[in-house]
């Protein structure tokens, strides 16, 4: 049976401890970032969801930068959510 090299072991240990100690913080930071991105997209492109916001010049200027995230954003905001999903978080 071949044993892993000490370098791989220390790398594995470092990854394990960082995930154990900072995993919750990283998840919370990602969720917070996602919330801010969703808010920004709603404020600039809310007309696509039927939210009556006044379209302006700046929203159209930002559109080319948001096109790559547009379909995922629409799916995420318009999908049905179950009550159990909300309580699981």
N, C-alpha and C positions, 0 to 999 in steps of 0.2 A: 504494500500500500504506500503510495507516494504522498508525502506530506507537503503542504503548500509552503512556499518560500516565506521567510520572515517579512519580506517587504510586502507581500500580498496580505499576510496576516495583519500587519499594522495598518495597512490601507483599509481592510475590512473592519477592523476595530474602530478606526477613526470614523468611518461612514456610519457604523452602528451607533456609536456614542453621539455623534452629531444629530442623527435622526431621532434618537431617543430623547435628547435634551432639547433640541430646537424644532422638532417636527411640528408641534402644535403652533408655535410662533410663526413658522413659515406658512402653514396652512391658513392661519388667520390673516396674515399679510396678503396672501394671494386672494382670499375671499374679499378683503377690503379693496384691493386693487381692482378686482372684477366689478365690485359695486360702483366704484368711481368711474370706470370705463363705461358701464351701462348707463349711468346718469349722464355722462357726457354725450353718449350716442343718442339718448332720448332727447336731450336739449337741442342737439343739432339736427337730428333726423327723425324726430318724433312724428312728422307728418306721414311717414311710411307705415306707422302703426295705427294711424287714425287719431292721434293726439293733436288737437287743434293748437298748434304753435305757429307763430308767424315766421314764415321762411325768410331768411335774410341772405345777404351777400356772403357773409362769413361762413354760413353753413354750406353754401355751394363751393366755396373755396376749399373747405376741409373734406369734401366728398371724395376726391381722388385718394386721399390717405386712408379713408375709412372703408373703401370698397372691399378690400380683402377680408375685413371682419364682418361685413354686413350680413351675410347669410347666416353665419353662426350666431350673431347677435339676435337676429329675428327669431331663429329657432328657439334660442334660450329664453327669450322674453314671452313668446307666444305659446310655449308648450304648457300642457296641463300639469299642475302639481297636485300631488296627493297629500292629504293631511299627515300621513305617516312620514312622508319625506321631510316635512317641516319639523316634526318632533324628533327625527333621527339626528338632526344637527344640533 
